[in-house]
Amino acid sequence: MDLITIRDLYRNKENYIGKTIQVGGWLRSNRDSKTFGFMILNDGTFFETLQVVYGQDKLSNFQELTKLNVGSAVIVTGELVATPDAKQPFEIQATEVFIEGPSSADYPLQKKRHTLEYLRTIAHLRPRTNTYQAVFRIRSLIAYAIHTFFMERNFVYVHTPLITGSDCEGAGEMFRVTTLDMDSLPKAEDGKVDFTQDFFGKETNLTVSGQLNGETYAQAFRNIYTFGPTFRAENSNTTRHAAEFWMIEPEIAFADLKDDMLLAESMLKFVINYVLENAPEEMNFLNQFIDKGLLERLQHVVNSDFGHVTYTEAIELLEKNNDNFDYKVSWGCDLQTEHERYLTEQIFKKPVFVTDYPKDIKAFYMKMNDDNRTVAAMDLLVPGIGEIIGGSQREDDYAKLLSRMKELGLKPEDYQFYLDLRKYGSTRHAGFGLGFERCVMYLTGMGNIRDVIPFPRTVNNCDL
Amino acid sequence: MDLITIRDLYRNKENYIGKTIQVGGWLRSNRDSKTFGFMILNDGTFFETLQVVYGQDKLSNFQELTKLNVGSAVIVTGELVATPDAKQPFEIQATEVFIEGPSSADYPLQKKRHTLEYLRTIAHLRPRTNTYQAVFRIRSLIAYAIHTFFMERNFVYVHTPLITGSDCEGAGEMFRVTTLDMDSLPKAEDGKVDFTQDFFGKETNLTVSGQLNGETYAQAFRNIYTFGPTFRAENSNTTRHAAEFWMIEPEIAFADLKDDMLLAESMLKFVINYVLENAPEEMNFLNQFIDKGLLERLQHVVNSDFGHVTYTEAIELLEKNNDNFDYKVSWGCDLQTEHERYLTEQIFKKPVFVTDYPKDIKAFYMKMNDDNRTVAAMDLLVPGIGEIIGGSQREDDYAKLLSRMKELGLKPEDYQFYLDLRKYGSTRHAGFGLGFERCVMYLTGMGNIRDVIPFPRTVNNCDL
């Protein structure tokens, strides 16, 4: 159907003022006096709405139209007229209104403001509200900005697998994947489940990270990134955890921790700029109704040179404020959100990279520093949220990696492919992980991860 | 590190000829006479390689360099010199070669040509070969082309969920997701597994399609698309089936089957053009070594107006050739690949949409035609492969959808959210599904799906 979009009307109104056009959309409101009616129409293509004026004189179905409920779908034909004195720049004066699909009186989205909690119970309808129109368009724009950032820099997008036969990293928090009949499981001689009869001939789980696979491609294409779903079967019911979420994990070869931080900083700035440029209406709405300081905070991030501080220095800075922390810090401890936010908000007053963490609180694959007690890791902390990105240079020395794995009780035979990379043309390389939903929360100001995922999966919740 | 990429050298050589530059990469080959050596370097950023000339006079580590194995990583400094008489446009004359990481003699990728079967056994190393460099760069470009196509048209990218509580569509072929201890399952009173104790409090599976969820967002944003993994626990070991693959599923509101076909045709042409423009070296290689007719076939697709034929007409055309088919056709039967290819290759000699299939061989949600025996479905068939896209207009009438569901024995209470869309401002709408891997196979000429997925998952195969 050749309908003009409301986006097009707003962006190119000079093409349409004074012309007869056809627009399709859903009613946000509908009111009438005896001879005139006014519909507010949203067509999903644009955050702003279009006012439709319809009169009894021109429309044979006038009475029927006045009875249309909120949510109804209509196709309107009429002249677009400039309205210089009104809040909106134009309106459409209808010569025909075709009822595409009426909405019934029990429509769960009435004109009044609903709570986010209530809207979560109608995940299939909530994208029709202002807040979720803004959030999910921005989510989409962020995804594209990320792809664009990496593709413009000639990175290769790699789809790492979701189902994995390795349960090396955090088995306890993984979802098992199986096609065995749970009510009648085949048993092996030892009485345990016989997974050789399962679909893949062995135990399989949903991945928690694509990084190790990603590294194999970085050693072939130099610069790669992944962007796909990851899963965590964590039994934690917080505003920041979901069982299913998306991750971006770039990996760069012939690169060290400095290159890694430069990449992370450029990427985050690129994404913020992209959203500010491409969704001004949505961002203004969120700034006004969801998170008052949002725009200012993001502008500040874009205009800052990110700070850098080692973990050891950061601990010294934080110890001075130990009286005010719930968890006291000391060298060797993991940083809590309160510490991270204090560092970025109070001390640096801008985004800051914390580097060179104690090896004991970081993963086995991170490159050991010369001091043999810290690793070349980095976390990026941002005001308002704390950690948003975590990365590291990877251990590229075969012997060191092997000995670190043994030290931690990992079985080298489970990582043969990973060790191979250190045997056949190993290069310095680094990478990081960005939790996509955390990024969406950060850019939209939304406080609950359930509100930035179309159909969120959390403990005891897998609806629709 | 400020290394010049080989891509940059080839694309902007005028900036570098005569200058001293630094390049990092992996050895494809290394040979030497007594005083001179020649390395062929690939750095993963570009399909073509760079020749490095290194001499005993300038390099103190000359002897060490001559012993480097294929696969070694080096960083070369030297002058880029034009070589107008050689096959390659330039070479680098090394003043320094730093050995970033040597490769051992047992490197599984020697200079000789390996079979694809062998390379499948080293999924972590095969992207270093020409064929997989081409395939996986093109895979990445196709993904970006798809995102770009939809984003330029203001579609919203929606992440539909992977873990689903609905087993409505094809339960038998789904993977179960669980955190229950398989060796000690909790039982309910009836002796069956008690899934209320599972992570989500009920039975969950991996999704086979995001379409139904996608439709809810199309009724909010008008035009949306999904691009994410889907899963099929089909026990079929063919060259075209994987247990885990990616799907693109656009959904458009205020749109009918014609709009849907127009969208599919535009998208496919856009993607092909994008790849031809952005990966000429890779496409030429594939055309030469993998699939001789590839470029001609794709050019033909781009330059054709796709054909249109109804299923009923197609059956009439095919019946004339029944003697030559393994499976004879007659009205009501599903089309096999041999029939699809005959239609598109022999009869139409170009891509063709087959429309209006019998309702009994299509899904419940497809819009019933007025004849009450066919539905507004379409499959796009392309030469060389058969079906590549399948779509339909959706049933948007509440009563008709409900009665069709009951006819097929589906429980309306399982689809309440889906029925709601037909109750609250229903619109004509349509969509289609494109199997991403099938698209990659089509554009690269690769014949086995295991060769277009970085780490493929198939029956009894979940390595790395």
Interface residues (C-beta under 8 A of the other chain):
Chain A: M1 L3 T5 R7 G24 W26 L27 D43 G44 T45 G71 S72 A73 I75 E100 G101 P102 S103 S104 Y107 P108 A123 H124 L125 P127 R128 Y132 Q133 F136 R137 R139 S140 A143 Y144 H147 M151 N154 V156 Y157 V158 H159 T160 P161 L162 I163 T164 G165 S166 F175 R176 V177 T178 T179 L180 M182 D183 L185 K192 V193 F199 F200 G201 K202 T204 L206 N213 T216 Y217 Q219 A220 F221 R222 N223 G228 P229 F231 A233 N235 A243 E244 W246 A253 F254 A255 D256 D259 D396 F417 Y418 D420 L421 R422 K423 Y424 G425 S426 T427 R428 I453 P454 F455 R457 V459 N460 N461 C462 D463 L464
Chain B: M1 L3 T5 R7 G24 W26 L27 D43 G44 T45 G71 S72 A73 I75 E100 G101 P102 S103 S104 Y107 P108 A123 H124 L125 P127 R128 Y132 Q133 F136 R137 R139 S140 A143 Y144 H147 M151 N154 V156 Y157 V158 H159 T160 P161 L162 I163 T164 G165 S166 F175 R176 V177 T178 T179 L180 M182 D183 L185 K192 V193 F199 F200 G201 K202 T204 L206 N213 T216 Y217 Q219 A220 F221 R222 N223 G228 P229 F231 A233 N235 A243 E244 W246 A253 F254 A255 D256 D259 D396 F417 Y418 D420 L421 R422 K423 Y424 G425 S426 T427 R428 I453 P454 F455 R457 V459 N460 N461 C462 D463 L464
